[in-house]
Amino acid sequence: MLPGLTEEQNSYLEALHIKAIDDSIELGRKYHKTKNHKYFEMGEAELAKARAYLKLGDFDPDARLCEM
């Protein structure tokens, strides 16, 4: 967690965390539909972003991240 994080900044990180998971799921769907490896790699990058936002912020992880 970042020291001195305001409530507003924390909420912003949480929103980014959720968006990254949403984007990763959508990219996973595109990968399964097209088998284009580009979508798989982009989805993995979004998951990495979601984990980074979680480490930086002070909030509970989205349950979908725990399933991945």
CHARMM-style PDB file with segment names, atoms N, HN, CA, C and O in Angstrom:
ATOM      1  N   MET     1       0.839  -1.168   0.000  1.00  0.00      PROA
ATOM      2  CA  MET     1       0.000   0.000   0.000  1.00  0.00      PROA
ATOM      3  C   MET     1       0.892   1.243   0.000  1.00  0.00      PROA
ATOM      4  O   MET     1       1.927   1.295   0.665  1.00  0.00      PROA
ATOM      5  N   LEU     2       0.466   2.209  -0.748  1.00  0.00      PROA
ATOM      6  HN  LEU     2      -0.375   2.167  -1.289  1.00  0.00      PROA
ATOM      7  CA  LEU     2       1.185   3.475  -0.770  1.00  0.00      PROA
ATOM      8  C   LEU     2       0.935   4.233   0.532  1.00  0.00      PROA
ATOM      9  O   LEU     2      -0.208   4.336   0.976  1.00  0.00      PROA
ATOM     10  N   PRO     3       1.984   4.759   1.143  1.00  0.00      PROA
ATOM     11  CA  PRO     3       1.761   5.540   2.360  1.00  0.00      PROA
ATOM     12  C   PRO     3       1.104   6.884   2.037  1.00  0.00      PROA
ATOM     13  O   PRO     3       1.375   7.482   0.995  1.00  0.00      PROA
ATOM     14  N   GLY     4       0.250   7.346   2.929  1.00  0.00      PROA
ATOM     15  HN  GLY     4       0.031   6.860   3.776  1.00  0.00      PROA
ATOM     16  CA  GLY     4      -0.389   8.644   2.763  1.00  0.00      PROA
ATOM     17  C   GLY     4      -1.458   8.697   1.691  1.00  0.00      PROA
ATOM     18  O   GLY     4      -1.804   9.774   1.206  1.00  0.00      PROA
ATOM     19  N   LEU     5      -1.975   7.554   1.325  1.00  0.00      PROA
ATOM     20  HN  LEU     5      -1.693   6.679   1.719  1.00  0.00      PROA
ATOM     21  CA  LEU     5      -2.995   7.474   0.283  1.00  0.00      PROA
ATOM     22  C   LEU     5      -4.311   8.065   0.788  1.00  0.00      PROA
ATOM     23  O   LEU     5      -4.803   7.671   1.846  1.00  0.00      PROA
ATOM     24  N   THR     6      -4.876   8.999   0.043  1.00  0.00      PROA
ATOM     25  HN  THR     6      -4.476   9.319  -0.816  1.00  0.00      PROA
ATOM     26  CA  THR     6      -6.159   9.578   0.441  1.00  0.00      PROA
ATOM     27  C   THR     6      -7.282   8.614   0.077  1.00  0.00      PROA
ATOM     28  O   THR     6      -7.083   7.686  -0.707  1.00  0.00      PROA
ATOM     29  N   GLU     7      -8.455   8.837   0.645  1.00  0.00      PROA
ATOM     30  HN  GLU     7      -8.617   9.591   1.282  1.00  0.00      PROA
ATOM     31  CA  GLU     7      -9.613   7.996   0.342  1.00  0.00      PROA
ATOM     32  C   GLU     7      -9.971   8.089  -1.146  1.00  0.00      PROA
ATOM     33  O   GLU     7     -10.338   7.095  -1.771  1.00  0.00      PROA
ATOM     34  N   GLU     8      -9.859   9.289  -1.692  1.00  0.00      PROA
ATOM     35  HN  GLU     8      -9.561  10.097  -1.184  1.00  0.00      PROA
ATOM     36  CA  GLU     8     -10.157   9.491  -3.109  1.00  0.00      PROA
ATOM     37  C   GLU     8      -9.157   8.736  -3.999  1.00  0.00      PROA
ATOM     38  O   GLU     8      -9.549   8.103  -4.979  1.00  0.00      PROA
ATOM     39  N   GLN     9      -7.896   8.806  -3.660  1.00  0.00      PROA
ATOM     40  HN  GLN     9      -7.577   9.321  -2.864  1.00  0.00      PROA
ATOM     41  CA  GLN     9      -6.876   8.093  -4.432  1.00  0.00      PROA
ATOM     42  C   GLN     9      -7.084   6.587  -4.327  1.00  0.00      PROA
ATOM     43  O   GLN     9      -6.944   5.864  -5.314  1.00  0.00      PROA
ATOM     44  N   ASN    10      -7.417   6.118  -3.130  1.00  0.00      PROA
ATOM     45  HN  ASN    10      -7.530   6.705  -2.328  1.00  0.00      PROA
ATOM     46  CA  ASN    10      -7.664   4.697  -2.930  1.00  0.00      PROA
ATOM     47  C   ASN    10      -8.865   4.230  -3.753  1.00  0.00      PROA
ATOM     48  O   ASN    10      -8.832   3.158  -4.358  1.00  0.00      PROA
ATOM     49  N   SER    11      -9.914   5.033  -3.770  1.00  0.00      PROA
ATOM     50  HN  SER    11      -9.941   5.903  -3.278  1.00  0.00      PROA
ATOM     51  CA  SER    11     -11.099   4.689  -4.568  1.00  0.00      PROA
ATOM     52  C   SER    11     -10.758   4.636  -6.049  1.00  0.00      PROA
ATOM     53  O   SER    11     -11.268   3.785  -6.778  1.00  0.00      PROA
ATOM     54  N   TYR    12      -9.898   5.541  -6.491  1.00  0.00      PROA
ATOM     55  HN  TYR    12      -9.484   6.232  -5.899  1.00  0.00      PROA
ATOM     56  CA  TYR    12      -9.475   5.559  -7.899  1.00  0.00      PROA
ATOM     57  C   TYR    12      -8.688   4.292  -8.226  1.00  0.00      PROA
ATOM     58  O   TYR    12      -8.906   3.686  -9.275  1.00  0.00      PROA
ATOM     59  N   LEU    13      -7.777   3.883  -7.344  1.00  0.00      PROA
ATOM     60  HN  LEU    13      -7.600   4.375  -6.491  1.00  0.00      PROA
ATOM     61  CA  LEU    13      -7.025   2.654  -7.572  1.00  0.00      PROA
ATOM     62  C   LEU    13      -7.944   1.437  -7.608  1.00  0.00      PROA
ATOM     63  O   LEU    13      -7.744   0.519  -8.404  1.00  0.00      PROA
ATOM     64  N   GLU    14      -8.946   1.439  -6.745  1.00  0.00      PROA
ATOM     65  HN  GLU    14      -9.109   2.184  -6.099  1.00  0.00      PROA
ATOM     66  CA  GLU    14      -9.903   0.321  -6.738  1.00  0.00      PROA
ATOM     67  C   GLU    14     -10.684   0.279  -8.052  1.00  0.00      PROA
ATOM     68  O   GLU    14     -10.927  -0.799  -8.595  1.00  0.00      PROA
ATOM     69  N   ALA    15     -11.076   1.440  -8.559  1.00  0.00      PROA
ATOM     70  HN  ALA    15     -10.879   2.316  -8.117  1.00  0.00      PROA
ATOM     71  CA  ALA    15     -11.795   1.489  -9.838  1.00  0.00      PROA
ATOM     72  C   ALA    15     -10.901   0.989 -10.970  1.00  0.00      PROA
ATOM     73  O   ALA    15     -11.365   0.268 -11.853  1.00  0.00      PROA
ATOM     74  N   LEU    16      -9.632   1.364 -10.950  1.00  0.00      PROA
ATOM     75  HN  LEU    16      -9.255   1.949 -10.232  1.00  0.00      PROA
ATOM     76  CA  LEU    16      -8.694   0.873 -11.965  1.00  0.00      PROA
ATOM     77  C   LEU    16      -8.512  -0.640 -11.859  1.00  0.00      PROA
ATOM     78  O   LEU    16      -8.405  -1.331 -12.872  1.00  0.00      PROA
ATOM     79  N   HSD    17      -8.479  -1.144 -10.640  1.00  0.00      PROA
ATOM     80  HN  HSD    17      -8.566  -0.583  -9.817  1.00  0.00      PROA
ATOM     81  CA  HSD    17      -8.359  -2.583 -10.378  1.00  0.00      PROA
ATOM     82  C   HSD    17      -9.535  -3.336 -11.017  1.00  0.00      PROA
ATOM     83  O   HSD    17      -9.344  -4.338 -11.707  1.00  0.00      PROA
ATOM     84  N   ILE    18     -10.728  -2.842 -10.779  1.00  0.00      PROA
ATOM     85  HN  ILE    18     -10.883  -2.028 -10.218  1.00  0.00      PROA
ATOM     86  CA  ILE    18     -11.928  -3.483 -11.326  1.00  0.00      PROA
ATOM     87  C   ILE    18     -11.959  -3.386 -12.843  1.00  0.00      PROA
ATOM     88  O   ILE    18     -12.310  -4.355 -13.517  1.00  0.00      PROA
ATOM     89  N   LYS    19     -11.597  -2.234 -13.388  1.00  0.00      PROA
ATOM     90  HN  LYS    19     -11.312  -1.447 -12.841  1.00  0.00      PROA
ATOM     91  CA  LYS    19     -11.575  -2.064 -14.847  1.00  0.00      PROA
ATOM     92  C   LYS    19     -10.565  -3.005 -15.495  1.00  0.00      PROA
ATOM     93  O   LYS    19     -10.841  -3.577 -16.550  1.00  0.00      PROA
ATOM     94  N   ALA    20      -9.402  -3.171 -14.876  1.00  0.00      PROA
ATOM     95  HN  ALA    20      -9.178  -2.706 -14.019  1.00  0.00      PROA
ATOM     96  CA  ALA    20      -8.389  -4.067 -15.426  1.00  0.00      PROA
ATOM     97  C   ALA    20      -8.898  -5.512 -15.459  1.00  0.00      PROA
ATOM     98  O   ALA    20      -8.623  -6.244 -16.410  1.00  0.00      PROA
ATOM     99  N   ILE    21      -9.631  -5.919 -14.433  1.00  0.00      PROA
ATOM    100  HN  ILE    21      -9.855  -5.324 -13.661  1.00  0.00      PROA
ATOM    101  CA  ILE    21     -10.199  -7.268 -14.416  1.00  0.00      PROA
ATOM    102  C   ILE    21     -11.262  -7.399 -15.499  1.00  0.00      PROA
ATOM    103  O   ILE    21     -11.289  -8.397 -16.219  1.00  0.00      PROA
ATOM    104  N   ASP    22     -12.139  -6.404 -15.623  1.00  0.00      PROA
ATOM    105  HN  ASP    22     -12.117  -5.593 -15.038  1.00  0.00      PROA
ATOM    106  CA  ASP    22     -13.155  -6.419 -16.684  1.00  0.00      PROA
ATOM    107  C   ASP    22     -12.501  -6.528 -18.058  1.00  0.00      PROA
ATOM    108  O   ASP    22     -12.934  -7.316 -18.900  1.00  0.00      PROA
ATOM    109  N   ASP    23     -11.461  -5.735 -18.277  1.00  0.00      PROA
ATOM    110  HN  ASP    23     -11.109  -5.095 -17.593  1.00  0.00      PROA
ATOM    111  CA  ASP    23     -10.758  -5.755 -19.566  1.00  0.00      PROA
ATOM    112  C   ASP    23     -10.102  -7.107 -19.816  1.00  0.00      PROA
ATOM    113  O   ASP    23     -10.122  -7.611 -20.939  1.00  0.00      PROA
ATOM    114  N   SER    24      -9.522  -7.695 -18.773  1.00  0.00      PROA
ATOM    115  HN  SER    24      -9.506  -7.286 -17.861  1.00  0.00      PROA
ATOM    116  CA  SER    24      -8.888  -9.001 -18.917  1.00  0.00      PROA
ATOM    117  C   SER    24      -9.908 -10.072 -19.298  1.00  0.00      PROA
ATOM    118  O   SER    24      -9.630 -10.926 -20.140  1.00  0.00      PROA
ATOM    119  N   ILE    25     -11.071 -10.027 -18.687  1.00  0.00      PROA
ATOM    120  HN  ILE    25     -11.297  -9.334 -18.003  1.00  0.00      PROA
ATOM    121  CA  ILE    25     -12.122 -11.003 -19.006  1.00  0.00      PROA
ATOM    122  C   ILE    25     -12.563 -10.844 -20.455  1.00  0.00      PROA
ATOM    123  O   ILE    25     -12.719 -11.833 -21.171  1.00  0.00      PROA
ATOM    124  N   GLU    26     -12.764  -9.609 -20.886  1.00  0.00      PROA
ATOM    125  HN  GLU    26     -12.637  -8.806 -20.304  1.00  0.00      PROA
ATOM    126  CA  GLU    26     -13.182  -9.353 -22.266  1.00  0.00      PROA
ATOM    127  C   GLU    26     -12.116  -9.823 -23.262  1.00  0.00      PROA
ATOM    128  O   GLU    26     -12.438 -10.411 -24.294  1.00  0.00      PROA
ATOM    129  N   LEU    27     -10.859  -9.562 -22.946  1.00  0.00      PROA
ATOM    130  HN  LEU    27     -10.597  -9.085 -22.107  1.00  0.00      PROA
ATOM    131  CA  LEU    27      -9.776 -10.013 -23.829  1.00  0.00      PROA
ATOM    132  C   LEU    27      -9.690 -11.544 -23.853  1.00  0.00      PROA
ATOM    133  O   LEU    27      -9.362 -12.132 -24.883  1.00  0.00      PROA
ATOM    134  N   GLY    28      -9.982 -12.179 -22.728  1.00  0.00      PROA
ATOM    135  HN  GLY    28     -10.248 -11.701 -21.891  1.00  0.00      PROA
ATOM    136  CA  GLY    28     -10.015 -13.643 -22.690  1.00  0.00      PROA
ATOM    137  C   GLY    28     -11.107 -14.192 -23.588  1.00  0.00      PROA
ATOM    138  O   GLY    28     -10.912 -15.199 -24.268  1.00  0.00      PROA
ATOM    139  N   ARG    29     -12.253 -13.534 -23.590  1.00  0.00      PROA
ATOM    140  HN  ARG    29     -12.412 -12.716 -23.036  1.00  0.00      PROA
ATOM    141  CA  ARG    29     -13.349 -13.958 -24.487  1.00  0.00      PROA
ATOM    142  C   ARG    29     -12.936 -13.815 -25.952  1.00  0.00      PROA
ATOM    143  O   ARG    29     -13.193 -14.695 -26.773  1.00  0.00      PROA
ATOM    144  N   LYS    30     -12.293 -12.694 -26.259  1.00  0.00      PROA
ATOM    145  HN  LYS    30     -12.085 -11.979 -25.592  1.00  0.00      PROA
ATOM    146  CA  LYS    30     -11.831 -12.485 -27.644  1.00  0.00      PROA
ATOM    147  C   LYS    30     -10.808 -13.541 -28.035  1.00  0.00      PROA
ATOM    148  O   LYS    30     -10.815 -14.031 -29.165  1.00  0.00      PROA
ATOM    149  N   TYR    31      -9.924 -13.894 -27.099  1.00  0.00      PROA
ATOM    150  HN  TYR    31      -9.918 -13.497 -26.181  1.00  0.00      PROA
ATOM    151  CA  TYR    31      -8.917 -14.913 -27.394  1.00  0.00      PROA
ATOM    152  C   TYR    31      -9.576 -16.263 -27.681  1.00  0.00      PROA
ATOM    153  O   TYR    31      -9.224 -16.940 -28.646  1.00  0.00      PROA
ATOM    154  N   HSD    32     -10.531 -16.645 -26.839  1.00  0.00      PROA
ATOM    155  HN  HSD    32     -10.817 -16.095 -26.055  1.00  0.00      PROA
ATOM    156  CA  HSD    32     -11.196 -17.936 -27.034  1.00  0.00      PROA
ATOM    157  C   HSD    32     -12.005 -17.965 -28.334  1.00  0.00      PROA
ATOM    158  O   HSD    32     -12.176 -19.021 -28.942  1.00  0.00      PROA
ATOM    159  N   LYS    33     -12.493 -16.812 -28.747  1.00  0.00      PROA
ATOM    160  HN  LYS    33     -12.354 -15.954 -28.252  1.00  0.00      PROA
ATOM    161  CA  LYS    33     -13.273 -16.741 -29.984  1.00  0.00      PROA
ATOM    162  C   LYS    33     -12.375 -16.765 -31.220  1.00  0.00      PROA
ATOM    163  O   LYS    33     -12.695 -17.421 -32.211  1.00  0.00      PROA
ATOM    164  N   THR    34     -11.250 -16.048 -31.160  1.00  0.00      PROA
ATOM    165  HN  THR    34     -10.990 -15.515 -30.355  1.00  0.00      PROA
ATOM    166  CA  THR    34     -10.403 -15.889 -32.351  1.00  0.00      PROA
ATOM    167  C   THR    34      -9.135 -16.728 -32.330  1.00  0.00      PROA
ATOM    168  O   THR    34      -8.536 -16.975 -33.377  1.00  0.00      PROA
ATOM    169  N   LYS    35      -8.721 -17.169 -31.144  1.00  0.00      PROA
ATOM    170  HN  LYS    35      -9.208 -16.968 -30.294  1.00  0.00      PROA
ATOM    171  CA  LYS    35      -7.446 -17.883 -30.949  1.00  0.00      PROA
ATOM    172  C   LYS    35      -6.244 -17.019 -31.342  1.00  0.00      PROA
ATOM    173  O   LYS    35      -5.169 -17.535 -31.648  1.00  0.00      PROA
ATOM    174  N   ASN    36      -6.442 -15.703 -31.330  1.00  0.00      PROA
ATOM    175  HN  ASN    36      -7.315 -15.284 -31.082  1.00  0.00      PROA
ATOM    176  CA  ASN    36      -5.362 -14.765 -31.619  1.00  0.00      PROA
ATOM    177  C   ASN    36      -4.581 -14.558 -30.323  1.00  0.00      PROA
ATOM    178  O   ASN    36      -5.118 -14.036 -29.346  1.00  0.00      PROA
ATOM    179  N   HSD    37      -3.310 -14.970 -30.319  1.00  0.00      PROA
ATOM    180  HN  HSD    37      -2.874 -15.394 -31.112  1.00  0.00      PROA
ATOM    181  CA  HSD    37      -2.487 -14.930 -29.112  1.00  0.00      PROA
ATOM    182  C   HSD    37      -2.289 -13.506 -28.583  1.00  0.00      PROA
ATOM    183  O   HSD    37      -1.995 -13.313 -27.403  1.00  0.00      PROA
ATOM    184  N   LYS    38      -2.448 -12.528 -29.446  1.00  0.00      PROA
ATOM    185  HN  LYS    38      -2.687 -12.685 -30.405  1.00  0.00      PROA
ATOM    186  CA  LYS    38      -2.338 -11.121 -29.036  1.00  0.00      PROA
ATOM    187  C   LYS    38      -3.328 -10.829 -27.908  1.00  0.00      PROA
ATOM    188  O   LYS    38      -2.980 -10.144 -26.946  1.00  0.00      PROA
ATOM    189  N   TYR    39      -4.546 -11.337 -28.014  1.00  0.00      PROA
ATOM    190  HN  TYR    39      -4.828 -11.893 -28.795  1.00  0.00      PROA
ATOM    191  CA  TYR    39      -5.558 -11.093 -26.987  1.00  0.00      PROA
ATOM    192  C   TYR    39      -5.193 -11.764 -25.666  1.00  0.00      PROA
ATOM    193  O   TYR    39      -5.453 -11.217 -24.594  1.00  0.00      PROA
ATOM    194  N   PHE    40      -4.596 -12.938 -25.745  1.00  0.00      PROA
ATOM    195  HN  PHE    40      -4.385 -13.382 -26.616  1.00  0.00      PROA
ATOM    196  CA  PHE    40      -4.148 -13.633 -24.538  1.00  0.00      PROA
ATOM    197  C   PHE    40      -3.094 -12.802 -23.813  1.00  0.00      PROA
ATOM    198  O   PHE    40      -3.173 -12.609 -22.599  1.00  0.00      PROA
ATOM    199  N   GLU    41      -2.113 -12.315 -24.557  1.00  0.00      PROA
ATOM    200  HN  GLU    41      -2.049 -12.472 -25.542  1.00  0.00      PROA
ATOM    201  CA  GLU    41      -1.043 -11.519 -23.961  1.00  0.00      PROA
ATOM    202  C   GLU    41      -1.573 -10.217 -23.373  1.00  0.00      PROA
ATOM    203  O   GLU    41      -1.139  -9.795 -22.301  1.00  0.00      PROA
ATOM    204  N   MET    42      -2.503  -9.584 -24.065  1.00  0.00      PROA
ATOM    205  HN  MET    42      -2.856  -9.926 -24.936  1.00  0.00      PROA
ATOM    206  CA  MET    42      -3.088  -8.348 -23.559  1.00  0.00      PROA
ATOM    207  C   MET    42      -3.894  -8.617 -22.283  1.00  0.00      PROA
ATOM    208  O   MET    42      -3.883  -7.808 -21.355  1.00  0.00      PROA
ATOM    209  N   GLY    43      -4.585  -9.744 -22.243  1.00  0.00      PROA
ATOM    210  HN  GLY    43      -4.593 -10.401 -22.997  1.00  0.00      PROA
ATOM    211  CA  GLY    43      -5.342 -10.122 -21.054  1.00  0.00      PROA
ATOM    212  C   GLY    43      -4.437 -10.369 -19.860  1.00  0.00      PROA
ATOM    213  O   GLY    43      -4.764  -9.986 -18.737  1.00  0.00      PROA
ATOM    214  N   GLU    44      -3.299 -11.007 -20.101  1.00  0.00      PROA
ATOM    215  HN  GLU    44      -3.034 -11.318 -21.014  1.00  0.00      PROA
ATOM    216  CA  GLU    44      -2.326 -11.236 -19.036  1.00  0.00      PROA
ATOM    217  C   GLU    44      -1.768  -9.915 -18.514  1.00  0.00      PROA
ATOM    218  O   GLU    44      -1.541  -9.761 -17.314  1.00  0.00      PROA
ATOM    219  N   ALA    45      -1.550  -8.975 -19.408  1.00  0.00      PROA
ATOM    220  HN  ALA    45      -1.734  -9.100 -20.383  1.00  0.00      PROA
ATOM    221  CA  ALA    45      -1.061  -7.654 -19.000  1.00  0.00      PROA
ATOM    222  C   ALA    45      -2.098  -6.941 -18.125  1.00  0.00      PROA
ATOM    223  O   ALA    45      -1.742  -6.281 -17.149  1.00  0.00      PROA
ATOM    224  N   GLU    46      -3.368  -7.076 -18.473  1.00  0.00      PROA
ATOM    225  HN  GLU    46      -3.658  -7.612 -19.266  1.00  0.00      PROA
ATOM    226  CA  GLU    46      -4.423  -6.464 -17.661  1.00  0.00      PROA
ATOM    227  C   GLU    46      -4.488  -7.098 -16.272  1.00  0.00      PROA
ATOM    228  O   GLU    46      -4.723  -6.402 -15.284  1.00  0.00      PROA
ATOM    229  N   LEU    47      -4.282  -8.405 -16.190  1.00  0.00      PROA
ATOM    230  HN  LEU    47      -4.091  -8.970 -16.992  1.00  0.00      PROA
ATOM    231  CA  LEU    47      -4.259  -9.064 -14.877  1.00  0.00      PROA
ATOM    232  C   LEU    47      -3.093  -8.558 -14.040  1.00  0.00      PROA
ATOM    233  O   LEU    47      -3.232  -8.362 -12.832  1.00  0.00      PROA
ATOM    234  N   ALA    48      -1.944  -8.345 -14.676  1.00  0.00      PROA
ATOM    235  HN  ALA    48      -1.831  -8.504 -15.657  1.00  0.00      PROA
ATOM    236  CA  ALA    48      -0.785  -7.810 -13.964  1.00  0.00      PROA
ATOM    237  C   ALA    48      -1.090  -6.409 -13.434  1.00  0.00      PROA
ATOM    238  O   ALA    48      -0.709  -6.067 -12.314  1.00  0.00      PROA
ATOM    239  N   LYS    49      -1.774  -5.606 -14.236  1.00  0.00      PROA
ATOM    240  HN  LYS    49      -2.084  -5.883 -15.145  1.00  0.00      PROA
ATOM    241  CA  LYS    49      -2.170  -4.269 -13.786  1.00  0.00      PROA
ATOM    242  C   LYS    49      -3.123  -4.363 -12.594  1.00  0.00      PROA
ATOM    243  O   LYS    49      -2.989  -3.609 -11.630  1.00  0.00      PROA
ATOM    244  N   ALA    50      -4.079  -5.281 -12.658  1.00  0.00      PROA
ATOM    245  HN  ALA    50      -4.188  -5.893 -13.441  1.00  0.00      PROA
ATOM    246  CA  ALA    50      -5.042  -5.441 -11.566  1.00  0.00      PROA
ATOM    247  C   ALA    50      -4.323  -5.802 -10.264  1.00  0.00      PROA
ATOM    248  O   ALA    50      -4.664  -5.293  -9.197  1.00  0.00      PROA
ATOM    249  N   ARG    51      -3.332  -6.679 -10.362  1.00  0.00      PROA
ATOM    250  HN  ARG    51      -3.055  -7.092 -11.229  1.00  0.00      PROA
ATOM    251  CA  ARG    51      -2.573  -7.070  -9.163  1.00  0.00      PROA
ATOM    252  C   ARG    51      -1.741  -5.901  -8.631  1.00  0.00      PROA
ATOM    253  O   ARG    51      -1.608  -5.727  -7.420  1.00  0.00      PROA
ATOM    254  N   ALA    52      -1.188  -5.111  -9.536  1.00  0.00      PROA
ATOM    255  HN  ALA    52      -1.296  -5.253 -10.520  1.00  0.00      PROA
ATOM    256  CA  ALA    52      -0.400  -3.947  -9.120  1.00  0.00      PROA
ATOM    257  C   ALA    52      -1.274  -2.923  -8.407  1.00  0.00      PROA
ATOM    258  O   ALA    52      -0.883  -2.389  -7.369  1.00  0.00      PROA
ATOM    259  N   TYR    53      -2.452  -2.645  -8.954  1.00  0.00      PROA
ATOM    260  HN  TYR    53      -2.770  -3.079  -9.797  1.00  0.00      PROA
ATOM    261  CA  TYR    53      -3.363  -1.702  -8.303  1.00  0.00      PROA
ATOM    262  C   TYR    53      -3.754  -2.200  -6.919  1.00  0.00      PROA
ATOM    263  O   TYR    53      -3.884  -1.407  -5.987  1.00  0.00      PROA
ATOM    264  N   LEU    54      -3.940  -3.503  -6.781  1.00  0.00      PROA
ATOM    265  HN  LEU    54      -3.835  -4.147  -7.539  1.00  0.00      PROA
ATOM    266  CA  LEU    54      -4.300  -4.093  -5.495  1.00  0.00      PROA
ATOM    267  C   LEU    54      -3.179  -3.872  -4.476  1.00  0.00      PROA
ATOM    268  O   LEU    54      -3.444  -3.542  -3.320  1.00  0.00      PROA
ATOM    269  N   LYS    55      -1.940  -4.053  -4.905  1.00  0.00      PROA
ATOM    270  HN  LYS    55      -1.725  -4.321  -5.844  1.00  0.00      PROA
ATOM    271  CA  LYS    55      -0.809  -3.869  -3.994  1.00  0.00      PROA
ATOM    272  C   LYS    55      -0.632  -2.399  -3.601  1.00  0.00      PROA
ATOM    273  O   LYS    55      -0.219  -2.095  -2.482  1.00  0.00      PROA
ATOM    274  N   LEU    56      -0.943  -1.504  -4.517  1.00  0.00      PROA
ATOM    275  HN  LEU    56      -1.279  -1.751  -5.426  1.00  0.00      PROA
ATOM    276  CA  LEU    56      -0.779  -0.077  -4.241  1.00  0.00      PROA
ATOM    277  C   LEU    56      -1.885   0.479  -3.348  1.00  0.00      PROA
ATOM    278  O   LEU    56      -1.650   1.395  -2.560  1.00  0.00      PROA
ATOM    279  N   GLY    57      -3.079  -0.071  -3.471  1.00  0.00      PROA
ATOM    280  HN  GLY    57      -3.270  -0.815  -4.111  1.00  0.00      PROA
ATOM    281  CA  GLY    57      -4.227   0.450  -2.737  1.00  0.00      PROA
ATOM    282  C   GLY    57      -4.492  -0.288  -1.443  1.00  0.00      PROA
ATOM    283  O   GLY    57      -3.800  -1.244  -1.095  1.00  0.00      PROA
ATOM    284  N   ASP    58      -5.501   0.172  -0.746  1.00  0.00      PROA
ATOM    285  HN  ASP    58      -6.064   0.949  -1.029  1.00  0.00      PROA
ATOM    286  CA  ASP    58      -5.932  -0.430   0.516  1.00  0.00      PROA
ATOM    287  C   ASP    58      -7.411  -0.799   0.390  1.00  0.00      PROA
ATOM    288  O   ASP    58      -8.283  -0.114   0.924  1.00  0.00      PROA
ATOM    289  N   PHE    59      -7.673  -1.893  -0.327  1.00  0.00      PROA
ATOM    290  HN  PHE    59      -6.964  -2.449  -0.760  1.00  0.00      PROA
ATOM    291  CA  PHE    59      -9.041  -2.370  -0.538  1.00  0.00      PROA
ATOM    292  C   PHE    59      -8.993  -3.870  -0.761  1.00  0.00      PROA
ATOM    293  O   PHE    59      -7.934  -4.426  -1.052  1.00  0.00      PROA
ATOM    294  N   ASP    60     -10.122  -4.516  -0.627  1.00  0.00      PROA
ATOM    295  HN  ASP    60     -10.983  -4.065  -0.390  1.00  0.00      PROA
ATOM    296  CA  ASP    60     -10.210  -5.960  -0.836  1.00  0.00      PROA
ATOM    297  C   ASP    60     -10.198  -6.251  -2.337  1.00  0.00      PROA
ATOM    298  O   ASP    60     -10.745  -5.479  -3.125  1.00  0.00      PROA
ATOM    299  N   PRO    61      -9.582  -7.351  -2.727  1.00  0.00      PROA
ATOM    300  CA  PRO    61      -9.553  -7.679  -4.153  1.00  0.00      PROA
ATOM    301  C   PRO    61     -10.929  -8.037  -4.678  1.00  0.00      PROA
ATOM    302  O   PRO    61     -11.777  -8.536  -3.940  1.00  0.00      PROA
ATOM    303  N   ASP    62     -11.139  -7.782  -5.940  1.00  0.00      PROA
ATOM    304  HN  ASP    62     -10.450  -7.376  -6.540  1.00  0.00      PROA
ATOM    305  CA  ASP    62     -12.354  -8.223  -6.613  1.00  0.00      PROA
ATOM    306  C   ASP    62     -12.350  -9.754  -6.575  1.00  0.00      PROA
ATOM    307  O   ASP    62     -11.320 -10.378  -6.829  1.00  0.00      PROA
ATOM    308  N   ALA    63     -13.463 -10.339  -6.268  1.00  0.00      PROA
ATOM    309  HN  ALA    63     -14.300  -9.832  -6.062  1.00  0.00      PROA
ATOM    310  CA  ALA    63     -13.554 -11.801  -6.141  1.00  0.00      PROA
ATOM    311  C   ALA    63     -13.145 -12.510  -7.423  1.00  0.00      PROA
ATOM    312  O   ALA    63     -12.628 -13.626  -7.376  1.00  0.00      PROA
ATOM    313  N   ARG    64     -13.370 -11.878  -8.559  1.00  0.00      PROA
ATOM    314  HN  ARG    64     -13.790 -10.971  -8.597  1.00  0.00      PROA
ATOM    315  CA  ARG    64     -13.016 -12.503  -9.837  1.00  0.00      PROA
ATOM    316  C   ARG    64     -11.508 -12.665  -9.986  1.00  0.00      PROA
ATOM    317  O   ARG    64     -11.061 -13.576 -10.683  1.00  0.00      PROA
ATOM    318  N   LEU    65     -10.722 -11.817  -9.361  1.00  0.00      PROA
ATOM    319  HN  LEU    65     -11.085 -11.076  -8.795  1.00  0.00      PROA
ATOM    320  CA  LEU    65      -9.267 -11.945  -9.429  1.00  0.00      PROA
ATOM    321  C   LEU    65      -8.825 -13.212  -8.709  1.00  0.00      PROA
ATOM    322  O   LEU    65      -7.899 -13.892  -9.152  1.00  0.00      PROA
ATOM    323  N   CYS    66      -9.479 -13.524  -7.614  1.00  0.00      PROA
ATOM    324  HN  CYS    66     -10.231 -12.972  -7.255  1.00  0.00      PROA
ATOM    325  CA  CYS    66      -9.137 -14.733  -6.857  1.00  0.00      PROA
ATOM    326  C   CYS    66      -9.468 -15.995  -7.633  1.00  0.00      PROA
ATOM    327  O   CYS    66      -8.863 -17.040  -7.395  1.00  0.00      PROA
ATOM    328  N   GLU    67     -10.420 -15.919  -8.562  1.00  0.00      PROA
ATOM    329  HN  GLU    67     -10.912 -15.070  -8.756  1.00  0.00      PROA
ATOM    330  CA  GLU    67     -10.815 -17.061  -9.369  1.00  0.00      PROA
ATOM    331  C   GLU    67      -9.869 -17.306 -10.528  1.00  0.00      PROA
ATOM    332  O   GLU    67      -9.852 -18.399 -11.094  1.00  0.00      PROA
ATOM    333  N   MET    68      -9.081 -16.298 -10.889  1.00  0.00      PROA
ATOM    334  HN  MET    68      -9.095 -15.411 -10.429  1.00  0.00      PROA
ATOM    335  CA  MET    68      -8.211 -16.398 -12.075  1.00  0.00      PROA
ATOM    336  C   MET    68      -6.878 -17.000 -11.728  1.00  0.00      PROA
ATOM    337  OT1 MET    68      -6.026 -17.158 -12.602  1.00  0.00      PROA
TER     338      MET     68
END
